[in-house]
Amino acid sequence: MKKWIAVTAVFSVFVLVISFTACKTSEQKKAYQVLGDIRKKIEAEMNKLDGDLKLAAQNLSGIDMSGEESRSILRALVKDRPYVTDSCTIDRYGRIIALEPEKYREFEGSDISGQEQVIRLFRTQKPVLSSNFKSVEGFEAADFEYPVISADKKISGSVSVMLKPEILLGSIVAGTSMDKMLSIMVMQPDGRIIYEADSSQIGRNTFTDPLYEPFPALLDLARKISVKSSGSGGYFFLDTKSNKNINKEALWDTFSFNGTEWRIVLIMAAS
C-alpha cells in the first residue's frame, strides 16, 4: 500500500511538472509568434519604402534635382507616411539641394557630407539606413538614402527620407494583437533605445545612462543583445507603477536592413 501511495505521489509530481513546462512552453511560443509578427511588419513597411525610394532615385536621374519635378517626387515620398518627416535630394558634394515639405526648406544648402551614412553611400554606391542620430532639422531620426546614378553609371547624388523610428515602431506595436503583460523595446546594437513603451527611455543608451547603472543583470543582458541577433534572458528592473524591482524575461530578434540592425526585444514578467 505504501509503495502504491509513493508511486502515485511521484506520478502526480511528474504530471505537475509536465503541465507547468507545457504551460511555460505555450506562453513562450505565443511570445515568439508576437515577436516574429512585429519583425515581419517592420520588414514589410521598410521594403515598401525601399521600393518607393528606388523608383524616386531612378526618376531623379538626369533631371535637375533642385527643380519642381524633383520636389514633386520628394513630396510623394512623405505623403501618407506619418513616420517620415521630410525628404531631400543631396548633390555629389553631400549638400542638401532640395528639401520637402516647405517648412524644412531653411536647411537647404546644409553640408552633411561628414555624416556616416552619407560617407557610406558615396563609398559603396548602395542604399543605406543610418543609426539614430540628431538631424540638421533638430530631432532624433534615422536617414534612409538611395544613390542617384547618372546615365554614364556615375553617382550624381542621392535621395533621402528622414524617419522617426519610434513613430513607425509605435504604430506597428499598437496594431499587433498581444497580451497586455507583454511589451516591446527596440535597441540598436550600440545600446541606444529607439523605441520603448515608456517614451522617457527613448534616446537613452543602456550602457552609459545612469538610469540603468543599478541593474547589473539588465546591463549583462543588454550586452548579450548587442552582440547576438536573437536569444532570451532574464533580469531585474524597477517597475515604475509599483516602485519595486521585478523579475522580467526578454526574448529578442533582429531587423537587419541596408547595413543597420535593430534588436526587437519582447519583455514579459518572469513566471
C-alpha positions as CSV (number, residue, x, y, z in Angstrom):
1,M,0.0,0.0,0.0
2,K,2.8,2.4,1.0
3,K,4.6,1.6,-2.2
4,W,1.5,2.3,-4.2
5,I,1.0,5.7,-2.4
6,A,4.6,6.6,-3.1
7,V,4.3,5.7,-6.8
8,T,1.1,7.8,-7.0
9,A,2.8,10.8,-5.4
10,V,5.7,10.6,-7.8
11,F,3.4,10.3,-10.7
12,S,1.4,13.3,-9.5
13,V,4.5,15.5,-9.2
14,F,5.6,14.3,-12.7
15,V,2.2,15.4,-14.1
16,L,2.5,18.8,-12.4
17,V,6.0,19.3,-13.8
18,I,4.9,18.3,-17.3
19,S,1.8,20.6,-17.1
20,F,3.9,23.6,-15.9
21,T,6.5,23.0,-18.6
22,A,3.8,22.8,-21.2
23,C,2.2,26.0,-20.0
24,K,5.5,27.8,-20.0
25,T,6.4,26.5,-23.4
26,S,2.9,27.6,-24.7
27,E,3.5,31.1,-23.3
28,Q,6.9,31.4,-24.9
29,K,5.6,30.1,-28.2
30,K,2.9,32.8,-28.2
31,A,5.6,35.4,-27.3
32,Y,7.9,34.3,-30.2
33,Q,4.9,34.5,-32.6
34,V,4.3,38.1,-31.5
35,L,8.0,38.9,-31.9
36,G,8.1,37.3,-35.4
37,D,4.9,39.2,-36.4
38,I,6.3,42.5,-35.4
39,R,9.6,41.9,-37.3
40,K,7.6,40.9,-40.4
41,K,5.5,44.1,-40.2
42,I,8.6,46.2,-39.9
43,E,10.2,44.4,-42.9
44,A,7.0,44.9,-45.0
45,E,6.8,48.6,-44.3
46,M,10.5,49.2,-44.9
47,N,10.6,47.1,-48.1
48,K,7.7,49.3,-49.5
49,L,9.6,52.4,-48.6
50,D,12.7,50.9,-50.2
51,G,10.8,50.3,-53.4
52,D,9.5,53.9,-53.5
53,L,12.9,55.3,-52.8
54,K,14.5,53.2,-55.5
55,L,11.9,54.4,-58.0
56,A,12.4,58.0,-56.9
57,A,16.2,57.6,-57.4
58,Q,15.6,56.3,-61.0
59,N,13.2,59.2,-61.8
60,L,15.6,61.8,-60.4
61,S,18.4,60.5,-62.7
62,G,19.1,63.0,-65.5
63,I,16.9,65.8,-64.2
64,D,17.5,68.9,-62.1
65,M,17.5,67.6,-58.5
66,S,16.6,71.0,-57.2
67,G,13.7,71.7,-59.6
68,E,10.0,71.5,-59.2
69,E,9.8,68.0,-60.8
70,S,12.2,66.7,-58.1
71,R,10.2,68.5,-55.4
72,S,7.1,66.7,-56.5
73,I,8.9,63.4,-56.2
74,L,10.1,64.3,-52.7
75,R,6.6,65.3,-51.6
76,A,5.2,61.9,-52.7
77,L,7.7,60.1,-50.5
78,V,6.5,61.9,-47.4
79,K,2.8,61.6,-48.2
80,D,0.8,59.2,-46.1
81,R,3.8,58.2,-44.0
82,P,3.4,59.7,-40.5
83,Y,6.8,58.4,-39.5
84,V,8.6,60.2,-42.4
85,T,9.2,63.9,-41.5
86,D,10.9,65.1,-44.7
87,S,12.6,64.1,-47.9
88,C,15.5,65.6,-49.8
89,T,18.0,65.4,-52.6
90,I,21.7,65.6,-52.0
91,D,24.3,66.6,-54.6
92,R,27.6,64.7,-55.2
93,Y,29.3,67.0,-52.7
94,G,27.0,66.0,-49.8
95,R,24.9,69.2,-49.8
96,I,21.1,69.3,-49.4
97,I,19.8,70.9,-52.6
98,A,16.0,70.4,-52.3
99,L,14.0,69.6,-49.1
100,E,10.3,69.0,-48.7
101,P,7.9,69.8,-47.1
102,E,8.3,73.5,-47.3
103,K,8.7,74.1,-43.6
104,Y,12.1,72.4,-43.7
105,R,13.5,74.4,-46.7
106,E,15.6,76.6,-44.4
107,F,18.0,73.7,-44.2
108,E,18.6,73.6,-47.9
109,G,22.3,74.1,-48.6
110,S,23.4,72.3,-45.4
111,D,26.6,70.3,-45.8
112,I,26.0,66.8,-44.4
113,S,29.0,65.2,-46.2
114,G,30.6,64.3,-42.9
115,Q,27.7,62.1,-41.7
116,E,28.4,58.4,-41.5
117,Q,25.6,57.3,-43.7
118,V,26.4,59.8,-46.5
119,I,30.1,58.7,-46.4
120,R,28.9,55.1,-46.6
121,L,26.5,55.8,-49.5
122,F,29.1,57.5,-51.7
123,R,31.7,54.8,-50.9
124,T,29.5,51.8,-51.7
125,Q,27.0,53.5,-54.1
126,K,24.4,51.4,-52.4
127,P,21.3,52.4,-50.3
128,V,21.9,52.9,-46.6
129,L,19.9,53.2,-43.5
130,S,21.6,55.1,-40.7
131,S,21.5,54.6,-37.0
132,N,19.5,57.1,-35.0
133,F,21.2,60.5,-34.7
134,K,20.3,64.2,-34.3
135,S,19.5,65.5,-37.7
136,V,20.1,69.1,-39.0
137,E,16.4,69.6,-38.6
138,G,16.9,69.3,-34.9
139,F,15.3,66.0,-33.9
140,E,16.3,62.3,-33.3
141,A,15.9,60.4,-36.5
142,A,17.3,57.8,-38.9
143,D,18.2,58.6,-42.5
144,F,17.4,56.3,-45.4
145,E,19.2,57.2,-48.6
146,Y,19.3,55.8,-52.1
147,P,22.0,56.7,-54.6
148,V,21.1,58.6,-57.8
149,I,23.1,57.1,-60.7
150,S,23.5,59.1,-63.9
151,A,23.3,57.6,-67.5
152,D,27.0,57.2,-67.6
153,K,26.8,55.0,-64.4
154,K,28.3,57.6,-62.1
155,I,26.8,58.7,-58.8
156,S,25.4,62.2,-59.0
157,G,23.9,62.4,-55.5
158,S,21.2,60.7,-53.5
159,V,17.6,60.9,-52.5
160,S,16.8,60.7,-48.8
161,V,13.9,60.3,-46.3
162,M,14.3,61.2,-42.7
163,L,12.2,58.9,-40.5
164,K,11.4,58.7,-36.8
165,P,11.6,55.0,-35.9
166,E,9.6,55.5,-32.7
167,I,6.6,56.6,-34.7
168,L,6.9,53.7,-37.2
169,L,7.5,51.1,-34.4
170,G,4.8,52.5,-32.2
171,S,2.2,52.2,-34.9
172,I,3.2,48.6,-35.6
173,V,3.2,47.6,-32.0
174,A,-0.2,49.3,-31.4
175,G,-1.6,47.3,-34.4
176,T,-0.3,44.0,-33.2
177,S,-2.5,41.7,-31.0
178,M,-0.6,40.8,-27.9
179,D,-1.2,40.1,-24.2
180,K,-1.2,43.3,-22.1
181,M,1.5,41.8,-19.9
182,L,3.9,41.9,-22.9
183,S,5.9,45.0,-24.0
184,I,8.3,45.8,-26.8
185,M,11.6,47.6,-26.7
186,V,13.8,48.2,-29.8
187,M,17.5,48.8,-29.3
188,Q,20.5,49.5,-31.6
189,P,23.5,47.2,-31.1
190,D,25.3,50.2,-29.6
191,G,22.8,50.3,-26.7
192,R,20.7,53.2,-27.9
193,I,17.0,52.7,-27.3
194,I,14.9,53.8,-30.4
195,Y,11.5,52.6,-29.1
196,E,10.1,51.8,-25.7
197,A,6.5,51.8,-24.3
198,D,7.9,54.2,-21.7
199,S,8.8,57.1,-24.0
200,S,11.1,58.7,-21.4
201,Q,13.6,55.9,-22.2
202,I,13.7,56.6,-26.0
203,G,17.1,58.0,-26.9
204,R,18.8,56.7,-23.8
205,N,21.9,54.5,-24.1
206,T,21.6,51.3,-22.0
207,F,25.4,51.1,-21.4
208,T,26.0,54.7,-20.4
209,D,22.8,56.2,-19.0
210,P,22.8,56.4,-15.1
211,L,19.2,55.1,-15.1
212,Y,20.4,51.6,-15.8
213,E,23.6,51.6,-13.6
214,P,21.9,50.0,-10.5
215,F,20.8,46.9,-12.5
216,P,23.9,44.8,-13.4
217,A,21.7,41.9,-14.6
218,L,20.0,44.3,-17.1
219,L,23.4,45.5,-18.3
220,D,24.6,41.9,-18.8
221,L,21.6,41.1,-20.8
222,A,21.9,44.2,-22.9
223,R,25.5,43.2,-23.8
224,K,24.2,39.9,-25.0
225,I,21.5,41.5,-27.0
226,S,24.1,43.9,-28.6
227,V,26.2,41.0,-29.9
228,K,23.7,38.3,-30.6
229,S,21.0,38.6,-33.3
230,S,18.5,36.5,-31.3
231,G,18.1,34.9,-27.9
232,S,16.5,35.1,-24.5
233,G,17.4,36.0,-20.9
234,G,16.2,37.4,-17.6
235,Y,16.9,40.5,-15.5
236,F,15.6,42.6,-12.6
237,F,14.4,46.2,-13.2
238,L,12.3,48.9,-11.5
239,D,8.6,48.8,-12.2
240,T,7.5,52.5,-12.3
241,K,3.9,51.6,-11.2
242,S,4.8,49.7,-8.1
243,N,8.2,51.3,-7.5
244,K,9.6,47.8,-6.9
245,N,12.2,45.7,-8.6
246,I,10.6,42.9,-10.5
247,N,11.9,39.9,-12.4
248,K,11.5,40.0,-16.2
249,E,12.2,37.8,-19.1
250,A,13.2,39.0,-22.6
251,L,13.2,37.4,-26.0
252,W,14.7,39.2,-28.9
253,D,15.1,39.0,-32.7
254,T,16.8,41.3,-35.3
255,F,15.6,43.5,-38.1
256,S,18.5,43.9,-40.5
257,F,18.3,46.4,-43.3
258,N,20.9,48.1,-45.6
259,G,23.7,47.9,-43.1
260,T,21.8,48.7,-40.0
261,E,20.3,46.4,-37.3
262,W,17.5,46.9,-34.8
263,R,17.2,44.5,-31.9
264,I,13.5,43.9,-31.3
265,V,13.1,42.8,-27.7
266,L,9.9,41.4,-26.2
267,I,9.6,41.7,-22.5
268,M,7.4,39.8,-20.1
269,A,7.1,39.2,-16.4
270,A,9.1,36.1,-15.5
271,S,7.0,33.2,-14.0
